[in-house]
Amino acid sequence: MRGIAGSGGADSVVEFTDQLFGHLRRVDQRRWAHAYVLGLLRTPGKKTMRRIAAAASDSPTASQALHQFINESPWEWAPVCDRLRQWTEARVRPRAWTVAPVVLPKRGEKSCGVHRRFIPHTGRTVNCQIGTAVFLSTDAGDFPVGWSLLLPEAWAQGALRERARVPEEAVARPETHVLSLVEPLVRTSRHEPVPVVVDVDGYLDVRPLLHGLIRGRRDFVVAVPDGLPLAPFTAARPVRAQVRAAARIVGASGGGAERVRGTVRNQLVQLPFGSAEQRPQPFRLFARPGTGPSGPGRLWLTNMVDRPLGELVRHTERTAAAGDAVHLLERDFGLKDFEGRSFPGWHHHMTLVSAAFAHSRLADVPADGNSPLGMPADWADEGPFRRDLTLLTAS
C-alpha cells in the first residue's frame, strides 16, 4: 500500500481512523471508514465512489460496499466530529470557532435539500444545497469540525423528507441546528474559551443566533444585515423610540458614532427587546476598514465591547480563512462530489471529508499527549488491520 505524501503515510491513516472511528462496535464500519478516508487522500481529481474505492481497495465490490457504508449504514456522525475536534485540538490551539455557509451546486433535484437560491456573494440564483460548517480556526488554518444541511420547507415534510431519511429532530429551524453544533464545541473544548465568529447573513436569520449566543454567555462577532433593528446604547429604558436600522446607526456622522484613524466606523448599541426590568447590555456595532456601512457581511456586532477594534476586525477576517479552507476542500478532498441523496449520507460524507482534510494538514504535528481518544476496552478487537478489504460488507 502506497504512502500518503505529506500526511504521515498509510500506517498513520490507520492510526488516525482508529482514533476517530474506534468507538464504532462493528469491525466492517471501522474498516470502511478507513478505506473512505484513505481513498479521499489518494484519489486525484473528482472523488466519485468508484474512484475512491479503486484507490483504497482491490476488491471488485468495494464501490458498492462504500456506497452502502456512506448512504445506508446507521452510524452517528456527531461523535466522530467530536473526536475529530479533540484530535485537532490536541495539535493546534483554537483562536475562534467560525461559522460559515458552504454552497454546493447541484444539477438535479433529487439530492437532499436541493433548491434554487440567490447566492449573495455571486449575485446569481443557482440550484444548490446549502451547508453550514463550524470551523476550528487556528494559526495553522481552519478545520471543519461540524456540519448542518439547510432544509427548505419542502424537504422538511412529506414524501421528500421520507425519501431522504431526514430525522424528525432535523426539521427544526436551521439556526437551532447551528447553535446545537456550536454550543458543545465551546463547552467541551480543552482550551480557554475563544470567540464564536458567525457570517451567515443572506442564508440564516441572525437574530435567533444572537439570542442563543447571548443566552449561552458566549463571546461573539456576528455579521449582521443592514436592516437589523438596533438602538444606541443607553443605561435607561425605554429605547424603542430610538430604534433604527444598523446601517443608519453606524453610518451616522453624528450621534456619538466613533471613527478610529478614519477607518473603522463603530458605535455602542443595544438590542431593542427585553423587559423593562432587564438591565441593558452594550454591544459594539462596527464596519470593516475601507468599507461603507452597507453591503452583505460588512456590518458586525459583538458583545466584546472592551476589546481593541483591531482585534475585532481580525476576527472578521477569519471568515476569509474559512473560505480558503472550503476552496481546498472542494479542490482536493471531494467536498462537492457527493452523489448520494440521503440526509445521513450527506453528513457522513462531509464528516469523512473533514477527517481527511485534517489528517492531510496535521498528521505530522505531534499531539500534546493528553488526548482521550481510543477504542473502548470492551469493543471487539479486530486484530492487526487487514489491508485486503475484499471480504467486507457495509450494512
Secondary structure, 3 states (H helix, E strand, C coil): CCCCCCCCHHHHHHHHHHHHHCCCCCHHHHHHHHHHHHHHHHCCCCCCHHHHHHHHCCCCCHHHHHHHHHHCCCCCHHHHHHHHHHHHHCCCCEEEEEEEEEEEECCCCCCCCCEEEEECCCCEEEEEEEEEEEEEEECCEEEEEEEEECCCHHHHCHHHHHHCCCCHHHHCCHHHHHHHHHHHHHHHCCCCCCCEEECCECCECHHHHHHHHHHCCCCEEEEECCCCEEEECCCCCCCHHHCEEHHHHHCCCCCCCEEECCCEEEEEEECCCCCCCCCCCCEEEEECCCCCCCCCCCEEEECCCCCCHHHHHHHHCHHHHHHHHHHHHHHHCCCCCCCCCCHHHHHHHHHHHHHHHHHHHHCCCCCCCCCCCCCCCCCCCCCCCCCCCCCCCCC
